[in-house]
Amino acid sequence: MHPLTFTLPLALLAACLGSIAYPVADREQNILAVQQKDAKVLILGGGVAGVIAARTLHERGIDDFILIEARPELGGRMMSREFGTAQNRWTIEVGANWVQGTQTGKGPSNPIWGLAKKHNVSLHPSDYAGSVETYDYSGPVDFQHVLRESIRNFDKLTSAAGARVPQRLVDMTARSGYSLSGAMPDSPQEMAAEYYQFDWEFGTTPEQTSWLASAWAHNHTFRTFSDQNLLSIDQRGFNTLIRGEAGEFLEDTQLKVNATVVKIHTHKTGVIVTLADGTTLTADYALCTFSLGVLQHDDVQFVPPLPSWKQEAIQSMAMGTYTKIFLQFPEKFWFSTEMALYADHERGRYPIWQSLDHSAFFPGCGILFVTVTGDFSRRIETMANSAVQAEILDVLRTMFPNTTIPEPLDFYFQRWHSDPLFRGSYSNWPANFLSEHQTNLRANVEERLWFAGEATSKKHFGFLHGAYSEGLDIGLALAKCIQDHSCVELEHVDRVRNALPYDVA
């Protein structure tokens, strides 16, 4: 066959495709060419990072921004809800619940702690080590010595990781770190105690988590600030601290709630953001504060697609899931401590229990909750509420074999992983996620598209104060970009390479 029989149709096809594509580009360019854009900056997401970025712009004299939030209120994953019967109703926290680390002496202060004090949020210390009962598949069993050993094992894990960093030794999974540190849990009690130290903090297993990054995230929080964990018991909701902060500077015209972003179109002259209802908003810059999970699931379309170095960074990090399952009973029948640890034959099966019906929290509320994480969280999200409730009641009957367990009056858990606004609870750093990936996750795409959130924080990923620090830092960088009329791209690495060539000969 003559070559022209291939080349001529291809040429015609290219011409046709070109004639279709150009009007679309022209349309977007025409929208941006309008003399008056809707704002200088569109801040996408009203969680901690978004609100603190908005406050930072305001403090730098830049008030030409719109904060766009998909939910009816600000706070992001700081989410509360009313729970219980009409006669015994309480505000519970289904998302972020603690100020993790406060301040030691005159050392650095956790900024979330500062906001909580400023807005008079009611908090109470959680006593994880001193107020916990232990149970297993046979009922009440004292394995406090195993729990104490797990604390020592975790300390050895983080100390050994710290020794590897200055020597530039390779990262491994936290499971490898545990093994090299001499901790190899085998019994259900040992595995439950390890879960209490590790999974409950990071939302994933040691096998799925970086040894080095888990150690520095923990140390930068609990050794830099303090080892104190303060539980929010404020009946206004924990997100009062971020809503109160926004209320000090945010005008009604600067906030758009119940507005879900579905597309972000970037151009050399600006950005166009399309909402689920078809509304379009234009600006010079967009700051994305979506969760890592949303970016990973392509719930928002980027036009043009994000560059390969950014996509690789997004897909290389992990999203943990942390699920609190709440039950309200007619009366309290459980432990008198704050906490209980249950050791099942299956690791991670309804292991950590917390009583809100406690003198330090909500006496008489009748509320008990159990926490699951990671793959087990995703498992129960595929199940009906009734099936999850039945499993939990079976566990309670195992823990309290001499008690008749009544049906709960109320039952609830948030399905974080399947919620398209979140796709998980908070980010986690796996062993294959390199520092260059973290640099790329944080970097802006050219000068128009910026990113901030707890996932972009190297030291405090997974924490509220990580979202705060990134909102502040990226807000400052964006303000400088606007005021200097010249934007410098944050550092990124086009190709993340192996340290040495692969020897597969």
JOFENUR-V530240 format. One line per field, one symbol per residue. ss: DSSP state (@ for helix, = for strand, . for the rest). phi: phi as a letter, one per 30 degrees, with the letter a starting at -180 (. if undefined). psi: psi as a letter, one per 40 degrees, with the letter a starting at -180 (. if undefined). A space follows every 10 residues. Layout:
ss = ???
phi = ???
psi = ???
This chain:
ss = ...@@@@@@@ @@@@@@@@@@ @@@@@@@@@@ @@@.....== ====...@@@ @@@@@@@@@. ....====.. .........= =====..=== ===....=== ..=.....=. @@@@@@@@.. ..===..... .=====..== ...@@@@@@@ @@@@@@@@@@ @@@@@..... ..=@@@@@@@ .......@@@ @@@@@@@.@@ @@...@@@.= @@@@@@@@@@ @@......== ==.......@ @@@@@@@... .@@@==.... =======..= =====....= ========.. .@@@@@.... ===....@@@ @@@@@@.=== .=======.. ........== ===....... .====..... ......==== ===@@@@@@@ @...@@@@@@ @@@@@@@@@. .........= ===....... .....===.. ....@@@@@@ @@..=...== =..@@@.... ...@@@@@@@ @@@@@@@@@@ @@@@...... .......... .....
phi = .deddcdddd dddddddddd ddeddddddd dddeecddad bcccjcdddd dddddddedc iccdbbccbd ddbdkiddbb adbjdddbcb cccdcebbdc icachcdecd ddddddddch ddbbdccdcc bbcbbbdcjd bdbddddddd ddddddeddd dddddddhdd dbdddddedd djcbdbdedd ddddeedced dcibdedcbd dddddddddd cdcdcacdcc ddbdddjdde ddddddddbd cedcbbchbc dcabccbdcl bbcccddjdc bcadbbcdcd deddddchdc dcbdeddddd dddddddbcd bbccccbcce adbcecddbb ccccdcdich cccbcddbed bbeidicbbb cbbhddeddd ddcdeddded dddddddddb dccddddddb aabdcddddd dbhkcadbcd ddcdeddded ddddchcccb balddddddb eicedddddd eddddddddd edddhaccdd ebcdbdcddb ddccd
psi = ihddeddddd dddddddddd dddddddddd ddehdhidid hhhhhfaddd ddddddddde ehegihhhhd ieiidbeghi iiiiideghi hihebheihh hcihbeaihh ddddddddef hhihhhgdde ghiiiaeeah hhfddddddd dddddddddd ddddddefii iiiddddddd eehghdiddd dddddddcdd deeiiddeih ddddddddde deddciehhh hheheeided ddddddeedh ideehhifhh hdihhiieea ihhhideeii iiidihhhfi idddddefeh hhhiiiiddd ddddediihi hhhhhhhhid iheaieidii hhhidhhehg dhihhegide cghedehiii hiibdddddd eeiidddddd dddddddddg dehhhiiidi hiihgddehe edfadiiihi dehidddddd ddiihaedhi iiiddehddf ieiddddddd dddddddddd dddefhhhhi hihdhhiidi ihge.
